[in-house]
Amino acid sequence: MLPKADWAHLIPHAGTMCLLDGVLAWDEKTIHAISAGHARPENPLRGEHGLHAVHLAEYGAQAMAVHGALLAQADGVEKVRPGRLVSLRDVQLHEEYVDSLDGRLDVHAECLYADDSGAQYAFRVEHRGRVLATGRAAVIYAVG
């Protein structure tokens, strides 16, 4: 497992907004990250009624960011270019609120396409093997 200390400095998310806790596995196309942050009262995405499942798309997007950063680092890139989330597609939610779920979330992302200008990923967030959210997300990289 790669703990947060090994990759958190590579992504723009900081403090409590860095939602992932670790990376269990990754390769050229996929990443499997984990998080228990959905249940934390200080989760910055938590609303008056709890953490709505729509925010699981952000967990998927952060897994994408970590995956891209790990790939860049493996290629010897010293400064990772930041990206901007530009679209979500085919998002399906199978739960309304997720903050009451005990244990960890498993966050999976698979790179469908990537080039120098951006990337598209499919993501899936599960709890104890049960799918909570799925979708696709696209990111455009900053120029420079």
C-alpha positions as CSV (number, residue, x, y, z in Angstrom):
1,M,0.0,0.0,0.0
2,L,1.1,3.6,-0.8
3,P,0.3,5.8,2.2
4,K,-0.9,9.3,1.7
5,A,2.5,10.7,2.6
6,D,3.9,9.1,-0.6
7,W,1.7,10.9,-3.0
8,A,-0.3,13.7,-1.4
9,H,2.3,16.3,-2.3
10,L,1.8,15.5,-6.0
11,I,-1.9,16.6,-6.2
12,P,-3.5,20.0,-5.5
13,H,-5.9,18.7,-2.9
14,A,-4.7,19.6,0.7
15,G,-5.8,19.2,4.3
16,T,-9.3,17.7,4.8
17,M,-10.0,18.2,1.0
18,C,-7.5,15.4,0.3
19,L,-10.2,12.7,0.6
20,L,-8.2,9.6,-0.1
21,D,-6.2,7.8,2.6
22,G,-4.0,5.4,0.6
23,V,-3.5,3.6,-2.7
24,L,-3.8,-0.2,-2.5
25,A,-2.7,-0.9,-6.1
26,W,-2.0,0.9,-9.4
27,D,-0.7,0.2,-12.8
28,E,-0.5,2.0,-16.2
29,K,-4.3,2.0,-16.6
30,T,-5.9,1.6,-13.2
31,I,-5.8,2.7,-9.6
32,H,-7.5,1.3,-6.4
33,A,-7.5,3.8,-3.6
34,I,-9.2,3.7,-0.2
35,S,-10.8,6.3,2.1
36,A,-12.5,6.4,5.4
37,G,-13.1,10.1,5.1
38,H,-16.7,9.8,4.1
39,A,-17.6,9.2,7.8
40,R,-15.4,12.0,9.3
41,P,-17.5,14.9,10.7
42,E,-14.9,17.3,9.3
43,N,-15.3,16.2,5.7
44,P,-15.5,19.5,3.8
45,L,-18.2,18.1,1.4
46,R,-20.5,17.1,4.2
47,G,-23.8,19.0,4.3
48,E,-26.5,19.5,6.8
49,H,-27.9,16.0,6.2
50,G,-24.6,14.2,5.8
51,L,-22.4,13.3,2.8
52,H,-24.5,13.0,-0.3
53,A,-23.5,10.3,-2.7
54,V,-23.0,12.8,-5.5
55,H,-19.8,13.8,-3.8
56,L,-18.4,10.3,-4.5
57,A,-17.6,11.7,-8.0
58,E,-15.0,13.9,-6.2
59,Y,-13.5,10.7,-4.7
60,G,-13.2,9.3,-8.2
61,A,-11.7,12.5,-9.6
62,Q,-9.1,12.5,-6.8
63,A,-8.2,8.9,-7.6
64,M,-7.7,10.1,-11.2
65,A,-5.4,12.9,-10.0
66,V,-3.4,10.5,-7.9
67,H,-3.1,8.1,-10.8
68,G,-1.9,10.7,-13.2
69,A,0.6,12.0,-10.7
70,L,2.0,8.6,-10.0
71,L,2.3,7.9,-13.7
72,A,4.1,11.2,-14.3
73,Q,6.4,10.6,-11.3
74,A,7.2,7.1,-12.7
75,D,8.2,8.8,-16.0
76,G,10.6,11.1,-14.1
77,V,8.4,14.2,-14.3
78,E,9.4,16.4,-11.3
79,K,6.4,18.9,-11.4
80,V,3.1,17.4,-12.2
81,R,0.8,19.6,-14.3
82,P,-2.5,20.4,-12.5
83,G,-5.7,19.5,-14.2
84,R,-9.3,20.8,-14.2
85,L,-12.3,18.6,-14.0
86,V,-14.4,19.5,-17.0
87,S,-17.2,17.0,-17.2
88,L,-18.9,14.1,-15.5
89,R,-20.9,11.6,-17.6
90,D,-23.2,8.7,-16.9
91,V,-23.0,9.2,-13.2
92,Q,-25.1,6.6,-11.3
93,L,-25.7,6.8,-7.6
94,H,-26.9,3.7,-5.7
95,E,-27.3,5.3,-2.3
96,E,-28.4,8.8,-1.2
97,Y,-26.1,9.5,1.8
98,V,-22.9,7.6,2.6
99,D,-21.5,9.1,5.8
100,S,-23.2,6.5,8.0
101,L,-21.4,3.6,6.2
102,D,-18.8,2.1,8.5
103,G,-15.3,1.1,7.3
104,R,-13.6,2.2,4.2
105,L,-14.6,3.1,0.7
106,D,-12.9,1.5,-2.3
107,V,-12.3,4.0,-5.1
108,H,-11.4,2.5,-8.5
109,A,-10.5,4.5,-11.6
110,E,-9.6,3.3,-15.0
111,C,-7.9,5.5,-17.7
112,L,-9.9,5.3,-20.9
113,Y,-7.9,7.8,-22.8
114,A,-5.0,10.2,-22.1
115,D,-2.8,12.5,-24.1
116,D,-0.8,15.7,-23.4
117,S,-4.0,17.8,-23.2
118,G,-6.1,15.7,-20.8
119,A,-7.6,12.4,-19.9
120,Q,-10.9,10.5,-19.5
121,Y,-11.5,8.0,-16.8
122,A,-14.2,5.6,-15.6
123,F,-14.7,5.5,-11.8
124,R,-16.4,3.3,-9.4
125,V,-16.8,3.7,-5.6
126,E,-17.7,0.7,-3.5
127,H,-18.4,-0.1,0.1
128,R,-17.8,-3.7,1.2
129,G,-18.2,-4.9,-2.4
130,R,-21.4,-3.0,-3.0
131,V,-21.3,-0.3,-5.7
132,L,-22.3,3.1,-4.5
133,A,-21.4,5.3,-7.5
134,T,-20.1,4.9,-11.0
135,G,-19.4,7.3,-13.9
136,R,-16.9,8.9,-16.2
137,A,-14.9,12.0,-15.7
138,A,-12.8,14.1,-18.0
139,V,-9.9,16.4,-17.1
140,I,-8.0,19.0,-19.1
141,Y,-4.4,19.7,-18.1
142,A,-3.1,23.2,-17.5
143,V,-1.0,24.7,-20.2
144,G,2.7,24.9,-19.3
